[in-house]
């Protein structure tokens, strides 16, 4: 591979520009080489802003460019099932936004295809790259391995809807529209769901799939849904080792704030993680650790304020250039949709 990773972007919307292009542009080992975007005027303006030399009308044309080393695909997740298959079949390392797609059966097929092709396939769970989340996970895993704080009994997660953008600037948009093209086929919810269930399911995986995923990352094990109330306020689950999990989702009408916390309760201590708003730059998660004893100890970790989206971009580039581990593999993303199905069955 050349000295720099030549990246082709598919999609230039809000997240494509602000959460992805803007961060890859900071990485010296990356070159923003091409953009596939059907909105011709917007594509030109975005390419000019980020210094992207090539513009293609769709992902088919971009994949014909043999100079592209990897693809960052960011558009409505209802399109991933059809579009990602083309990228994987082309053998291009890939990262998409979350979730992997809509239906668990299609997600399994995408994961299987990536494994068959031997293609690096990463899902945009940027919270796994947050330095605070990494520190919290490290402590949780250490305590579980050593038993120094007793057993892990309970994980409480709270995330009422809030301001996730934190006044992040609007993307370039010239007001034009992209014509539909071959291979751009939308995906529907699982067949067993009626319209009401399907709408609820799509809303859930759009908004809470990050928490569904980060729970597994922090605990280091799978879990199953036990209960979900019909009002969409709470979900309870049990991990493979028997730890109780509570996800609180009730709204509070939050404005100009973001609240997202994870507290892992052990017999004689806890690990508390506070995550920032997704689009809050120069903000990282904060980890607090408490251990009972004589005297008890409480530690607040002072960590570098690195934006998880930038850390994710750097990790993707490093995985391609140096074979660094994939922290957010497609296989985990499949499990997230399976848990989300369990949630809808429990609500129903």
C-alpha positions in Angstrom: 0.0 0.0 0.0 1.1 3.6 -0.7 2.4 5.8 2.2 -1.1 7.2 2.6 -4.5 5.5 2.7 -6.5 6.8 -0.2 -10.1 7.0 1.1 -13.2 7.2 -1.0 -16.3 8.6 0.7 -19.8 7.5 -0.2 -22.3 10.2 1.0 -21.8 13.8 2.0 -24.5 14.6 4.4 -24.3 16.0 8.0 -22.5 13.0 9.5 -20.4 12.4 6.3 -19.0 15.9 6.4 -18.8 16.8 10.1 -18.1 13.5 11.8 -16.0 11.8 9.1 -14.4 13.9 6.4 -13.5 16.6 8.8 -11.6 14.0 10.9 -9.9 12.0 8.2 -8.7 15.4 6.8 -6.6 15.8 10.1 -4.8 12.4 9.7 -1.5 12.7 7.9 -1.5 9.1 6.8 -4.9 9.6 5.0 -5.7 11.2 1.7 -9.3 12.2 0.9 -9.2 10.8 -2.7 -12.7 10.6 -4.0 -16.4 11.3 -3.2 -19.5 9.5 -4.5 -22.4 11.8 -4.1 -25.5 12.1 -6.3 -26.2 15.8 -5.5 -23.9 17.3 -8.2 -23.7 20.8 -6.9 -23.4 19.8 -3.3 -20.7 17.3 -4.2 -18.6 20.0 -6.0 -18.9 22.3 -3.0 -18.0 19.6 -0.5 -15.0 18.4 -2.7 -13.8 22.0 -2.8 -14.1 22.4 1.0 -12.2 19.2 1.8 -9.8 19.2 -1.2 -11.2 16.0 -2.7 -9.9 15.7 -6.3 -12.4 13.2 -7.7 -16.2 13.2 -7.7 -18.4 10.2 -8.8 -22.2 10.2 -9.2 -22.6 6.9 -7.3 -20.7 4.2 -5.4 -20.6 1.9 -8.5 -18.3 4.5 -10.3 -16.2 5.0 -7.2 -15.6 1.3 -6.8 -14.2 1.1 -10.3 -11.4 3.4 -9.2 -8.6 1.0 -8.4 -6.6 3.6 -6.6 -9.1 3.7 -3.7 -7.7 1.8 -0.7 -10.7 2.0 1.6 -14.3 3.3 1.8 -16.1 5.4 4.3 -19.9 5.0 3.6 -22.2 7.3 5.4 -25.9 7.6 4.4 -29.3 6.4 5.6 -28.8 3.0 7.2 -31.8 1.7 5.3 -29.4 1.6 2.2 -26.6 -0.3 3.8 -27.8 -3.7 3.0 -27.7 -3.2 -0.7 -24.7 -0.8 -0.9 -22.3 -2.6 1.5 -22.6 -5.8 -0.5 -21.1 -4.0 -3.5 -18.3 -2.6 -1.5 -17.4 -5.9 0.2 -17.5 -7.7 -3.1 -15.1 -5.1 -4.5 -12.7 -6.1 -1.7 -12.5 -2.6 -0.2 -11.9 -2.2 3.6 -15.0 -0.4 4.9 -16.4 1.6 7.7 -20.1 2.6 7.8 -22.2 4.5 10.3 -24.3 2.5 12.7 -26.4 0.3 12.7 -25.0 -2.3 10.3 -28.4 -2.4 8.5 -32.0 -2.9 9.6 -32.7 -6.7 9.6 -30.7 -9.2 11.6 -30.8 -11.8 8.9 -29.3 -9.3 6.4 -26.7 -8.3 8.9 -25.6 -11.9 9.3 -25.2 -12.2 5.5 -23.1 -9.0 5.4 -20.8 -10.2 8.2 -20.5 -13.6 6.5 -19.7 -11.9 3.2 -16.9 -9.8 4.8 -15.4 -12.9 6.3 -15.6 -14.8 3.1 -13.9 -12.0 1.2 -11.4 -11.3 4.0 -12.4 -7.7 4.1 -12.0 -5.4 7.1 -15.5 -4.3 7.9 -16.0 -1.8 10.8 -19.2 -0.3 12.1 -19.3 3.3 13.3 -19.6 2.6 17.1 -17.3 5.5 17.9 -18.1 5.3 21.6 -15.9 2.3 21.8 -13.0 4.5 20.8 -13.7 7.1 23.5 -10.8 7.3 25.9 -13.1 7.4 28.9 -15.0 4.3 27.7 -11.8 2.4 27.2 -10.6 3.3 30.7 -13.9 2.2 32.3 -13.9 -1.0 30.4 -10.3 -1.7 31.4 -11.1 -1.3 35.1 -14.3 -3.4 34.8 -12.4 -6.2 33.1 -9.6 -6.1 35.5 -11.9 -6.3 38.5 -13.8 -9.2 36.9 -10.6 -11.1 36.3 -9.0 -10.5 39.7 -12.1 -10.5 41.8 -10.6 -7.6 43.8 -13.9 -5.8 44.1 -16.1 -8.9 44.4 -18.8 -9.8 41.8 -20.3 -7.6 39.2 -23.9 -7.5 40.0 -25.5 -4.6 38.2 -25.0 -2.2 35.3 -27.2 0.9 35.2 -27.3 2.9 31.9 -29.2 6.1 31.6 -29.7 8.2 28.5 -32.7 10.4 28.2 -33.0 12.1 24.7 -31.0 15.3 24.7 -29.0 17.7 22.5 -26.6 15.4 20.6 -25.3 18.0 18.1 -24.2 20.7 20.6 -24.6 23.5 17.9 -22.2 21.7 15.6 -22.1 23.7 12.3 -24.4 22.7 9.4 -22.9 20.8 6.5 -22.4 22.2 3.0 -25.7 21.8 1.2 -26.6 23.5 -2.2 -30.2 22.4 -2.0 -30.0 20.0 -4.9 -31.4 16.4 -4.9 -29.8 13.1 -5.9 -31.6 11.0 -8.5 -32.2 7.3 -7.5 -29.8 4.8 -9.1 -29.4 1.1 -9.6 -28.3 -0.7 -6.4 -29.8 1.9 -4.1 -32.5 -0.3 -2.6 -34.1 0.5 0.8 -34.5 -2.1 3.5 -37.6 -2.8 5.5 -37.9 -4.0 9.1 -38.1 -7.8 9.9 -41.2 -9.5 8.3 -42.7 -10.6 11.6 -43.2 -7.0 12.7 -46.4 -5.1 11.9 -46.2 -1.4 10.9 -46.3 -0.1 14.5 -43.6 -2.5 15.7 -41.5 -1.8 12.6 -41.6 1.9 13.2 -40.7 1.5 16.9 -37.9 -0.9 16.0 -36.3 1.5 13.4 -36.5 4.3 15.9 -34.9 2.2 18.6 -31.9 1.1 16.4 -31.5 4.7 15.2 -31.3 6.2 18.6 -30.3 3.5 21.2 -28.1 1.1 19.2 -25.0 2.8 20.6 -26.0 2.0 24.1 -27.0 -1.5 23.2 -23.5 -1.9 21.7 -21.5 -0.2 24.5 -23.1 -2.3 27.2 -21.5 -5.4 25.6 -18.2 -3.6 25.1 -18.0 -2.6 28.8 -19.1 -5.9 30.2 -17.1 -8.0 27.7 -20.0 -10.5 27.3 -23.4 -10.9 25.7 -26.8 -10.5 27.3 -30.5 -11.1 26.7 -33.5 -8.9 27.1 -35.8 -9.8 30.0 -38.3 -6.9 30.1 -39.3 -3.7 28.3 -42.1 -1.4 29.3 -44.7 -0.4 26.7 -43.9 3.3 27.3 -40.3 3.0 26.0 -38.9 4.1 29.4 -36.9 1.2 30.6 -35.4 -2.1 29.4 -33.9 -4.8 31.6 -31.6 -7.5 30.6 -29.3 -10.2 32.1 -25.7 -10.8 31.0 -24.3 -14.3 30.4 -22.7 -14.2 33.8 -25.9 -13.1 35.5 -25.3 -9.4 35.9 -28.6 -7.3 35.8 -28.7 -4.6 33.2 -31.0 -1.6 33.3 -31.3 0.8 30.4 -33.3 4.0 31.2 -34.7 5.9 28.3 -37.4 8.1 29.7 -37.3 11.6 28.3 -36.8 14.8 30.4 -37.2 17.5 27.8 -33.5 18.2 27.9 -32.3 21.3 26.0 -28.6 22.3 25.5 -27.5 19.2 27.5 -26.6 15.6 27.0 -26.8 13.0 29.8 -25.4 9.5 29.2 -24.1 7.5 32.1 -23.0 3.9 32.8 -22.4 2.6 36.3 -21.1 -0.9 36.9 -21.8 -2.0 40.5 -19.5 -4.5 42.1 -19.8 -5.9 45.7 -17.3 -3.4 47.0 -17.0 -0.7 44.4 -18.3 0.8 41.2 -17.1 2.2 37.9 -19.0 5.2 36.7 -18.7 6.5 33.1 -20.2 9.8 31.8 -20.2 10.1 28.0 -20.3 13.4 26.1 -22.7 14.4 23.4 -21.7 12.6 20.1 -20.9 15.8 18.3 -19.1 17.6 21.1 -15.6 18.1 19.9 -12.7 18.1 22.3 -14.7 16.2 24.8 -14.1 12.7 26.1 -15.9 10.4 28.5 -15.2 10.9 32.2 -14.5 7.8 34.4 -14.9 7.7 38.2 -13.8 4.6 40.2 -14.7 3.9 43.8 -13.4 1.1 46.0 -14.6 0.3 49.4 -11.9 -0.3 52.1 -10.2 1.3 55.1 -10.0 3.9 53.9 -12.2 3.8 50.8 -10.7 5.1 47.7 -12.3 7.2 44.9 -10.5 8.1 41.8 -11.5 10.5 39.0 -9.4 9.8 35.9 -8.0 12.8 34.1 -7.9 11.8 30.5 -7.0 13.6 27.3 -10.0 15.4 25.7 -10.0 13.5 22.4 -13.1 13.3 20.3 -14.3 9.8 19.8 -15.1 10.3 16.1 -11.5 11.4 15.4 -10.2 8.5 17.4 -12.4 6.2 15.4 -11.0 7.6 12.1 -7.5 7.1 13.3 -8.2 3.6 14.4 -9.7 2.7 11.0 -6.7 4.1 9.2 -4.3 2.2 11.5 -6.2 -1.1 11.0 -5.7 -0.8 7.2 -2.0 0.3 7.3 -0.8 -1.6 10.3 -3.3 -4.3 11.0 -4.5 -2.8 14.3 -7.5 -4.6 15.9 -11.0 -3.8 14.8 -12.8 -2.5 18.0 -16.2 -2.4 16.3 -16.5 -5.5 14.1 -19.6 -6.4 12.1 -20.2 -9.5 14.2 -20.9 -7.4 17.3 -23.2 -5.2 15.2 -25.2 -8.3 14.3 -25.8 -9.0 18.0 -27.0 -5.5 18.5 -29.9 -6.0 16.0 -30.7 -9.3 17.6 -31.0 -7.6 21.0 -33.1 -4.9 19.4 -35.5 -7.6 18.1 -35.7 -9.0 21.6 -36.6 -5.5 22.9 -39.5 -5.2 20.4 -40.8 -8.6 21.3 -40.6 -7.7 25.0 -42.4 -4.4 24.4 -45.1 -6.2 22.4 
